[in-house]
Amino acid sequence: MGIMNVVPGILDPIPGGKQIVNMLDYVTNWARANSLWPLTYGTSCCAIEMMSSSMARYDIARFGSEVFRASPRQADLFIIAGTITAKMAPALQMLWDQIPGPKYAIAMGACTISGGPFMYDNYSVVRGANTLIPVDVFIPGCPPRPEALFHGLLTLRDKILRESFRTPWKEGEAIDQPYADRWTEACKAWAELERIKDEEQAEARRQFKENNPDYKSSYKAVRVKKDAFPEVPRPVAPVIGLSASELFSIALEHDPSITLYNSDSKEISPDRPNDMPLDIIVSKEKYVDLISFLKNDERTNLNYYIDVTAVDWESHFDVITQLMSIEKGHKFFVRVSLPKDDSIEEEKRATSILAEIPSICHLYPAAEWKEREVFDMFGIHFENHPDERRLFVDHDFKGYPLRKDFTHPHIMKRPV
């Protein structure tokens, strides 16, 4: 639009020139407002509603926006639909910079506008797309329906129709503002209004009690009768593969020191549901040896590595490795208790490695990424891991997000 911006300065002084500029404004704005090409980009669940708006039931083609572009260089509308994480923010800003102007942005959904349900007790969510890029239209909802998106498109169209070569489009600026705890502010404002109302009505209540000393309210709370539903027995699941008793007996043959999780007994209860995976506790020193045995023994054949996760207790971590036999179908959970390193100073514990366990990447190649995730989230070191690096957060991130001692300056506590 660069060369057209100088047209008003040339034509306006000429008799009838203003009408020509107005006509050019009308034609240009009409074409731009009715052929907005969105970028094919969705950050989270609001994108599902954006996708459905292009289907036959809603038909976004009626508004000239059916051409979703795969390249930002061919788009002029950025519909930000869903949650924005801090790690995603640089990519979002890069895409916005690559869209040629004039360009417009729509923030779709509560998460995009303010962080939504992830606003509190969260370190990783950006609380407002307008803190990253300039936003023209906000569409509230969780998620907004396609009709709301269409209303946003029509609102943006009205904004475009008001533009002119005399006041040409220019890119706005992102709002550089601190994160505000709007919930707490609203609670305080509400409490203050209630206090003022209570003071205003205090005299009226006193006068009413004097004039009606024997007054008793006729209101009686009605207790809603609770429906009684018949107890539905739990269906008995079929035994898939070896039973828990058979699996436990085989594991005991190899290592008599293992125990059942949450049980002092070394016998499987006959009331145990068949679909409950066997969960046993093994020492750190015998962890790799037991896993190798369970994988290679023909009776168990636990050749599929499902996952590994951890639990942060006050004094220790539990690392739980989940295995399965593809051929037979039974599952087996191996749990290792790792005491936390008490030698680390208190002020450094939140950002330090507090426990370690041997890696089993040589047994299951898929464990490489799974163990990296546990290292990334809990700060548990896996000995002899081939590539132990951060997986989800930035490499210079401080702390481990799933630990109980994790803190972050961006976290706002939810009011109680």
Phi, psi and omega in degrees: 000003188303310184291331181287339181291341179268353182299314181303322180295334180272316188273329184303320180291341182279138176305127182081357182293325181296322179295324178295317179296319179297321179295317177297320176303312184298312183295315182295313181293324177299317181293317182289319184292334184254013176214055177282124182257108182284154174279137176286094185201125176222135184264336182196210193294334177298337179296334177297317178293324177296320178295317182294334179294340180267358179278173188297329184296322183253322171059077178294349178297338178299336182255011177076020185242024181285347184270079175287123185263143178274348181241134178296338182285350177249006183248158173227007178226129179247104176267107180272106190243094174126187183294142176244120177268161181297327180285335179278339187303314180299323179294321179296316178295323179295318178297319179297319180294332182277347177282125180288147178277159359288138184222158186220155181229138175241126175266113187251113174105156183298322181296320181290324185283316187220358187104342176056223181292349180262014183292324184256155176054038184216136181257346195251354186259133176283127184267068177125118179294335181287355172276350180252313182222160176290133182246133182268321184224135176250131178242103181287162179136163181213081350269161174291144178284165178305327178299323178292323176297320178296321177297322177295321177297318179293323176296318177294322178299317178298323179294319180294322182294341179272356179284164183208158173295335180286327174236076189294161178299140171218147183291132177283190181236147174293151182274117179267091182224148178290156178294129182255137177273081186293329181296312180295320178297318179294321178297318179294318179296320179295316179298322179293319177296320177295323178295317179296317179296321180295320178294321180293329183265357183299316181294321179295321178294318179297316180296321180295320179294324178292320182280339182227069185295335184259014185289135174226134182294140178273000183285134176231129180293134179259118179278123179286128181292129181280131178291137177260114180259140178294143179291129180264117181293147178288128180293144180280117181282146178289152177285123179253119183072213178284148177286167179299323180296317181293317179298317181294322179295319179295317179295323178295327177300321182279322183218097182293349183276350182290154179226163175282144177288134180061034178203137177271350183274156175251025178233142179281131179293138179293341180275001182293129179298144183293334183269011177268118181297148177289127183238111184240159179249132179229156179285158180299323183292330183256006185299305184295320181297319180291318179299317180298318180296314182295329179286317189268342179291132184295334181286320181269311176049052180279079188264002181242125180267107183285303186190168168222137179217180183217159175232132181263106174263174185297320185250350185203169171253147166252123174256121185246117176260128185249120184239160181207152174260118180295318184289319187260332174095348181282158181241158184210123179253127180248122186245134178237130177266124183243110177297145179282145181288110182276355183281347181280139181298149186302317183289346181255355187294323184295336182244019183242157173286123185253350181203162179214156183209148179295145177279151176242028179298330181288341177266319180230106180303331180294344181291344183301309182284325180296317179290326176298323179295316178295319176299318183293320187268331185244345182072038177256124183276133177255112183296137178065022175288135186288338185204066185277092177232167173302145183247314185254318182268169180296154185294335180261016181294139181262125176095179184229110196300332183266008176275152181291337181267009184288134174226157180205140183296340181273352183285128173249125180286136178290130179297143180270000000 
